Amino acid sequence: MKPSLQDYTDCRDAAWALLRRGDVEQACVGFEAARDIALLLADEEPELVDGAEVNLALARVNAHEDELAEPGLREVLMRSNNPDVCRVAAQSLAKILSHRNEHEKARWFAREALRHAENLEDADQPEGALKRQSCHTLLGLLAMNQSYLDEALEEYRKALALIEAHPLQDAERQDHFWALSTDSIGYALVMKGDLDEGLTHLRAALERAKTLDQGDLVAEIETDICFALLRMDRLDEAERHGLAARAIAEEEGFDFLRRNSYYLLGEIYSRRGDDRAADGYFRLLAEFFPELGTEAIGDFFRVFDVSSMINLKEFA
């Protein structure tokens, strides 16, 4: 039996839910299935195909499969009249280019994504505002990657303002995006040196995130709080949050967050003068920095204090 438009919608929405929960691998499987349904419906619903392709591309970018994701995205931007399809395509290209350190090109595509989001028919409704929020968050991340901290903070505040002005009907999704934006603001403030204000935002984000079944979000915020407390030299508190982040990241397989927690815990123990414990964590980082070697990596991080330069929000 040929699938229906409802089959496509259900499959696509389920994949988006998986992606929001951080289950990127299964989200890719879901978006592939949605794309296959769209191809079967192409005669009756030709506009579905571009949308299905860009959704799959975005999921692949999040799965670090840029080479699979990139082909065809620019062509979609040139031919599609659907602003939401163009938004997703531009966001994907911005992330791909950021991974290549082509930052100005990435920022151009991110601004294009925002332009398309602002042209959506529902731009001032909750779902449309959420799409605009995602563009401001992306622009904030790109600014952060170039250490444009004031610009990043401005974008993150715009993202939070949209979430607060246009609340989603789904309370769990509302809390997720509120916590995400509040965490981003807190982290940017910490990077600017506004440690107390930043920590206040981070703690508020963590309190909200803990009401959700989203380990990746909780682990990310725990990591950011650990980093803030480390910069404040409050090592015992930082250790508690770092260990909490590590436990979640290891249990649920979040490699990027594992890396960050190992570095921060190593730095905490190094500052305490516990070289053995510090080396244990720094050696775990050899998985992520093989060029440094297992034996030399501890010496590297003890000699070079990169805590004031590290960006925990870099694209993984």
VEXSEDREN-654375 format. One line per 4 residues: number of its first residue (from 1); their letters; for each residue x, y, z of C-alpha. Coordinates in steps of 0.2 Angstrom, whole numbers, plus 5000, padded with zeros to 4 digits. Layout:
VEXSEDREN-654375
NUM) A) X:Y:Z ~ ... .
This chain:
VEXSEDREN-654375
1) MKPS) 5000:5000:5000 ~ 5006:5017:4995 ~ 5010:5028:5010 ~ 5000:5044:5014 .
5) LQDY) 5004:5062:5017 ~ 5000:5058:5036 ~ 5012:5044:5036 ~ 5026:5056:5030 .
9) TDCR) 5021:5069:5043 ~ 5021:5057:5057 ~ 5038:5050:5052 ~ 5045:5067:5050 .
13) DAAW) 5038:5073:5067 ~ 5045:5058:5076 ~ 5062:5061:5069 ~ 5062:5079:5075 .
17) ALLR) 5057:5073:5092 ~ 5072:5061:5092 ~ 5084:5075:5086 ~ 5078:5086:5100 .
21) RGDV) 5081:5073:5113 ~ 5099:5071:5107 ~ 5096:5054:5099 ~ 5105:5059:5083 .
25) EQAC) 5108:5042:5076 ~ 5090:5036:5077 ~ 5084:5054:5071 ~ 5094:5051:5055 .
29) VGFE) 5086:5034:5052 ~ 5069:5042:5055 ~ 5073:5057:5043 ~ 5079:5044:5030 .
33) AARD) 5062:5035:5031 ~ 5053:5051:5029 ~ 5063:5055:5014 ~ 5059:5038:5006 .
37) IALL) 5041:5042:5009 ~ 5042:5059:5001 ~ 5050:5051:4986 ~ 5035:5039:4984 .
41) LADE) 5023:5054:4986 ~ 5033:5065:4974 ~ 5020:5064:4960 ~ 5006:5071:4971 .
45) EPEL) 5017:5081:4983 ~ 5033:5086:4974 ~ 5037:5100:4987 ~ 5039:5087:5001 .
49) VDGA) 5055:5080:4993 ~ 5066:5096:4996 ~ 5059:5098:5014 ~ 5063:5079:5018 .
53) EVNL) 5081:5081:5010 ~ 5085:5096:5021 ~ 5079:5089:5037 ~ 5089:5073:5034 .
57) ALAR) 5104:5085:5030 ~ 5102:5094:5046 ~ 5102:5078:5056 ~ 5117:5072:5047 .
61) VNAH) 5126:5088:5051 ~ 5122:5084:5069 ~ 5129:5067:5067 ~ 5145:5074:5060 .
65) EDEL) 5142:5067:5043 ~ 5145:5083:5034 ~ 5150:5075:5017 ~ 5134:5066:5016 .
69) AEPG) 5124:5081:5022 ~ 5131:5095:5010 ~ 5127:5089:4992 ~ 5112:5098:4985 .
73) LREV) 5109:5110:4999 ~ 5114:5126:4989 ~ 5103:5120:4974 ~ 5088:5119:4986 .
77) LMRS) 5092:5137:4992 ~ 5092:5142:4974 ~ 5076:5133:4968 ~ 5065:5132:4983 .
81) NNPD) 5051:5145:4986 ~ 5048:5138:5004 ~ 5056:5149:5017 ~ 5056:5135:5030 .
85) VCRV) 5065:5123:5018 ~ 5077:5137:5014 ~ 5080:5141:5032 ~ 5085:5123:5036 .
89) AAQS) 5096:5122:5021 ~ 5105:5138:5026 ~ 5107:5132:5044 ~ 5115:5116:5039 .
93) LAKI) 5127:5125:5027 ~ 5131:5137:5041 ~ 5136:5123:5053 ~ 5146:5113:5039 .
97) LSHR) 5156:5129:5035 ~ 5159:5132:5054 ~ 5166:5115:5055 ~ 5178:5119:5042 .
101) NEHE) 5183:5136:5051 ~ 5175:5146:5036 ~ 5168:5157:5049 ~ 5162:5172:5039 .
105) KARW) 5154:5161:5026 ~ 5145:5152:5040 ~ 5139:5168:5047 ~ 5132:5173:5030 .
109) FARE) 5122:5157:5029 ~ 5116:5159:5047 ~ 5110:5177:5043 ~ 5101:5170:5027 .
113) ALRH) 5093:5157:5038 ~ 5086:5170:5049 ~ 5080:5180:5034 ~ 5070:5166:5028 .
117) AENL) 5063:5162:5046 ~ 5057:5180:5047 ~ 5048:5178:5031 ~ 5038:5163:5037 .
121) EDAD) 5019:5165:5038 ~ 5019:5160:5056 ~ 5034:5170:5061 ~ 5025:5178:5075 .
125) QPEG) 5017:5162:5081 ~ 5025:5151:5094 ~ 5031:5138:5081 ~ 5038:5151:5069 .
129) ALKR) 5046:5161:5083 ~ 5055:5145:5088 ~ 5062:5144:5071 ~ 5068:5162:5073 .
133) QSCH) 5075:5157:5090 ~ 5085:5143:5082 ~ 5093:5155:5070 ~ 5098:5168:5084 .
137) TLLG) 5105:5153:5094 ~ 5115:5148:5079 ~ 5122:5166:5076 ~ 5126:5166:5094 .
141) LLAM) 5136:5150:5093 ~ 5145:5156:5077 ~ 5150:5173:5086 ~ 5156:5163:5101 .
145) NQSY) 5167:5153:5090 ~ 5176:5169:5085 ~ 5176:5176:5102 ~ 5164:5189:5098 .
149) LDEA) 5156:5188:5115 ~ 5145:5204:5115 ~ 5138:5199:5099 ~ 5135:5181:5105 .
153) LEEY) 5126:5187:5121 ~ 5115:5199:5111 ~ 5110:5184:5100 ~ 5106:5173:5114 .
157) RKAL) 5096:5186:5123 ~ 5086:5188:5107 ~ 5083:5169:5107 ~ 5077:5169:5125 .
161) ALIE) 5065:5184:5122 ~ 5057:5175:5108 ~ 5054:5160:5118 ~ 5047:5170:5132 .
165) AHPL) 5036:5181:5121 ~ 5029:5166:5111 ~ 5027:5151:5123 ~ 5025:5134:5115 .
169) QDAE) 5009:5124:5120 ~ 5020:5109:5124 ~ 5027:5114:5141 ~ 5041:5101:5140 .
173) RQDH) 5047:5109:5124 ~ 5045:5126:5131 ~ 5056:5122:5146 ~ 5069:5114:5135 .
177) FWAL) 5071:5129:5124 ~ 5070:5141:5139 ~ 5084:5131:5148 ~ 5094:5130:5132 .
181) STDS) 5094:5149:5129 ~ 5096:5153:5148 ~ 5112:5141:5148 ~ 5119:5150:5133 .
185) IGYA) 5117:5167:5141 ~ 5125:5161:5157 ~ 5140:5153:5147 ~ 5142:5169:5137 .
189) LVMK) 5142:5180:5153 ~ 5155:5168:5161 ~ 5166:5170:5146 ~ 5165:5189:5147 .
193) GDLD) 5170:5188:5165 ~ 5153:5191:5173 ~ 5155:5176:5184 ~ 5141:5179:5197 .
197) EGLT) 5128:5184:5184 ~ 5133:5170:5173 ~ 5132:5157:5187 ~ 5115:5163:5192 .
201) HLRA) 5108:5160:5174 ~ 5117:5143:5173 ~ 5109:5137:5190 ~ 5092:5143:5184 .
205) ALER) 5094:5133:5167 ~ 5100:5118:5177 ~ 5084:5119:5188 ~ 5073:5119:5173 .
209) AKTL) 5082:5106:5164 ~ 5081:5093:5178 ~ 5063:5093:5176 ~ 5065:5086:5159 .
213) DQGD) 5071:5068:5153 ~ 5085:5075:5143 ~ 5102:5069:5149 ~ 5112:5079:5136 .
217) LVAE) 5105:5095:5141 ~ 5108:5092:5160 ~ 5125:5086:5157 ~ 5129:5102:5146 .
221) IETD) 5123:5114:5159 ~ 5132:5104:5173 ~ 5148:5106:5163 ~ 5145:5125:5161 .
225) ICFA) 5143:5127:5179 ~ 5158:5117:5183 ~ 5168:5128:5171 ~ 5161:5144:5179 .
229) LLRM) 5165:5138:5197 ~ 5183:5133:5191 ~ 5185:5151:5185 ~ 5180:5157:5202 .
233) DRLD) 5192:5145:5210 ~ 5178:5136:5219 ~ 5185:5119:5216 ~ 5175:5108:5228 .
237) EAER) 5159:5114:5220 ~ 5166:5113:5202 ~ 5171:5095:5206 ~ 5153:5090:5210 .
241) HGLA) 5146:5097:5195 ~ 5160:5090:5184 ~ 5157:5073:5191 ~ 5139:5074:5188 .
245) ARAI) 5142:5079:5170 ~ 5154:5065:5167 ~ 5142:5052:5174 ~ 5128:5057:5162 .
249) AEEE) 5140:5059:5147 ~ 5148:5042:5150 ~ 5131:5033:5153 ~ 5122:5040:5138 .
253) GFDF) 5137:5041:5126 ~ 5139:5060:5124 ~ 5157:5060:5117 ~ 5158:5079:5116 .
257) LRRN) 5152:5081:5134 ~ 5163:5067:5140 ~ 5178:5077:5132 ~ 5173:5093:5141 .
261) SYYL) 5171:5085:5158 ~ 5187:5075:5157 ~ 5196:5092:5153 ~ 5188:5101:5167 .
265) LGEI) 5190:5088:5180 ~ 5209:5086:5176 ~ 5211:5105:5178 ~ 5202:5104:5195 .
269) YSRR) 5214:5091:5201 ~ 5229:5099:5193 ~ 5225:5115:5203 ~ 5224:5105:5219 .
273) GDDR) 5241:5098:5216 ~ 5234:5081:5214 ~ 5244:5076:5198 ~ 5240:5058:5198 .
277) AADG) 5221:5061:5197 ~ 5224:5075:5185 ~ 5234:5064:5174 ~ 5221:5051:5174 .
281) YFRL) 5208:5063:5167 ~ 5220:5071:5155 ~ 5225:5054:5148 ~ 5207:5050:5144 .
285) LAEF) 5208:5066:5132 ~ 5220:5056:5121 ~ 5205:5048:5113 ~ 5200:5066:5107 .
289) FPEL) 5218:5073:5104 ~ 5228:5058:5097 ~ 5241:5070:5090 ~ 5247:5074:5108 .
293) GTEA) 5249:5056:5113 ~ 5244:5047:5129 ~ 5260:5050:5138 ~ 5263:5068:5134 .
297) IGDF) 5245:5075:5135 ~ 5246:5076:5154 ~ 5261:5087:5153 ~ 5253:5098:5140 .
301) FRVF) 5238:5102:5150 ~ 5248:5105:5166 ~ 5260:5117:5158 ~ 5247:5126:5147 .
305) DVSS) 5232:5133:5156 ~ 5219:5134:5142 ~ 5204:5137:5154 ~ 5203:5155:5150 .
309) MINL) 5203:5151:5131 ~ 5193:5135:5130 ~ 5176:5136:5122 ~ 5164:5122:5128 .
313) KEFA) 5151:5127:5115 ~ 5162:5124:5099 ~ 5153:5113:5086 ~ 5157:5095:5090 .
